[in-house]
Amino acid sequence: MFDIDKWQEIFSTIKKNKLRTFLTGFSVAWGIFMLIVLLGSGYGLENGVRRQFEDDGTNIIGIHQGTTSTAYKGMQAGRTITFTNEDYEYLSKLQDVDESTGRFTIAGSLPVSYKGEYGNFNIYAIHPPYEYVAAAIVTSGRFINKADVDEKRKVICLGRLVKEALFKDGKDPIGEYVTINNFAFKVVGVFNDKSGDRVLNRVYIPLSTAQGVFSSANQMTSIYLVFDDANIAESIKVADEAKTYLANKHKFAVDDRRALNVDNNILDFKRFLDLFKNIRLFIWIIGMGTIIAGIVGVSNIMMIVVKDRTKEIGVRKALGATPWSVVSLVLQESVLITTVAGYIGLVLGVGLLELISKTLPDIAFFSHPEINFDVAIGATFILIFAGALAGFVPARKAASVKPVVALRDE
Amino acid sequence: MIRLENIHKTYATGNNKLHVLKGIEVNINEGEMVSVMGSSGSGKSTLLNIVGLLDTHDEGDYFLDGMLIKNMNETKAAQYRNKLLGFVFQSFNLIPFKNAMENVALPLYYQNVGRKKRNRIAMEYLERMGLLDWADHLPSELSGGQKQRLAIARALISKPKVILADEPTGALDSQTSMEVMDILKEVNKDGITMLIVTHERDIANRTDRIIWLKDGIVEKDIFNGELKAYKERKLISVETK
């Protein structure tokens, strides 16, 4: 296929028609550029959402207290449902549930103090598996453990910002005592969390301790169920069982959607994966549409080129050019324009994505837009194929030029 | 070399049918220099196109170099044109973005001759046509006579058996026309059969034989020896009118 003469001829036509070639190439380059940027952004979005999910465990059902919206069995609407230890015990033993944690959140925030320094922070009373549910990263010391809960120890794990607020001199807080409502809690650990500052203003204490100390005996506001490995159907089944049990126990209608707030992370995550599959498909369709527009442009231009060169093609045929040699001349030009222009679009698109990836601060739900190698290779093949396709009709037209007609003197 | 037996050609334009050639009988031997004359519409260009394998005939037999030309596909026709025939056109039909040498070398390109070799051969032919100094000039930088010489060089490079010239001097002044005819005559001396379509009597007179077409048939076929006598007769007939 490599033939200096043919290339020379192609370059000389291109040189003669710079603007025309540029405009044609531009439409192809633009198409590829858009496809790459769209795909990359889609990927960035997917990355971002995936990371959000990774911050919290992805196989968790969270059941949170709510307020009933309908009257049921003689009970009025507007009742706030609060879970009990009994509920917790029951739900923990449901099939497929591997671990569980209750949570009691003290409404608003309470002042926490250490040697004259104090601040208002959110108090989360939990079971040890909450470490996994919140994807907390313990940076020093340890998290709340089972013994803490069993023995109702007054221990506390501080968020990074809490520690920074109370221990201003950079002192190691482990083993020190902080005070909440005149109760002294021994600091056992400090944690970090990728979810952001809001979470880092929290402190964790054992649930059993809180139930004694903050007069919320036997109560909790949320229950989290953790699965090792559950599919969507299983997780939905567990969520339904939990709902039915709680509805029975607390006397509210099972179909009262306000009485409980159920987060099914597994379902959400799978839904997101499906969503992104669809988004990707959608992006490909749009991208392909743009590329097709480019191809039609190239085809159009090649048509004009062939018309322009009818006479020349006639001469060539008279001198012994076979139909195939004419076809390949037009095809090669078309492939050349699309490939080079498409490649430029590809490089610019990837460049832009790299730039965004490097300079854009990490925003929630968007991170590291990129395009993988396979897609780039795929796009290149599409381009070559597209070029051939764009050249095909004009090439056939060129091959069918009758030398007699072409050579007729006007 | 060229034998035409009862050649017919009809062009269909919409509902109209134009019967251009109505049974042409011509036999041209190797090495002859023949001109085809006739008024416009007499079918001389059509005849040349059929002989040049640029067009097909509807009826009759055409033998080129002893081969019967029939049902030829495009690729095959292209190969025959390339090997057996050389074309010279009124409007030169040089490729504008190629320089003189590349234009001359083009037929060899379609014979898959390597670039260096065909350029070397092209230079030889340019030298023969006295165009060596113009080898790297574009056709637009050449005069009409030079362009036609270039076209002749291009027609000769594939060492064809027949040169077909369609009004080769049509775009040239009389001085250059004669120069071009001198060249063609010289080429003919090397044994290449030559068929020239022209409407200029001066040009036709310099060939060995004139085939006169009228309304699609051969009206007169005059050989060199008879030419003078014919001319005198014509002259007399004009005078007596």
Boltz contact constraints between the chains, C-beta under 6 A:
constraints:
  - contact:
      token1: [A, 5]
      token2: [B, 109]
      max_distance: 6.0
  - contact:
      token1: [A, 12]
      token2: [B, 97]
      max_distance: 6.0
  - contact:
      token1: [A, 312]
      token2: [B, 95]
      max_distance: 6.0
  - contact:
      token1: [A, 315]
      token2: [B, 93]
      max_distance: 6.0
  - contact:
      token1: [A, 318]
      token2: [B, 87]
      max_distance: 6.0
  - contact:
      token1: [A, 319]
      token2: [B, 106]
      max_distance: 6.0
  - contact:
      token1: [A, 319]
      token2: [B, 107]
      max_distance: 6.0
  - contact:
      token1: [A, 320]
      token2: [B, 78]
      max_distance: 6.0
  - contact:
      token1: [A, 320]
      token2: [B, 81]
      max_distance: 6.0
  - contact:
      token1: [A, 320]
      token2: [B, 82]
      max_distance: 6.0
  - contact:
      token1: [A, 320]
      token2: [B, 107]
      max_distance: 6.0
  - contact:
      token1: [A, 320]
      token2: [B, 110]
      max_distance: 6.0
  - contact:
      token1: [A, 321]
      token2: [B, 110]
      max_distance: 6.0
  - contact:
      token1: [A, 322]
      token2: [B, 75]
      max_distance: 6.0
  - contact:
      token1: [A, 322]
      token2: [B, 78]
      max_distance: 6.0
  - contact:
      token1: [A, 323]
      token2: [B, 74]
      max_distance: 6.0
  - contact:
      token1: [A, 403]
      token2: [B, 54]
      max_distance: 6.0
  - contact:
      token1: [A, 404]
      token2: [B, 49]
      max_distance: 6.0
  - contact:
      token1: [A, 404]
      token2: [B, 54]
      max_distance: 6.0
  - contact:
      token1: [A, 404]
      token2: [B, 55]
      max_distance: 6.0
  - contact:
      token1: [A, 409]
      token2: [B, 90]
      max_distance: 6.0
  - contact:
      token1: [A, 409]
      token2: [B, 91]
      max_distance: 6.0
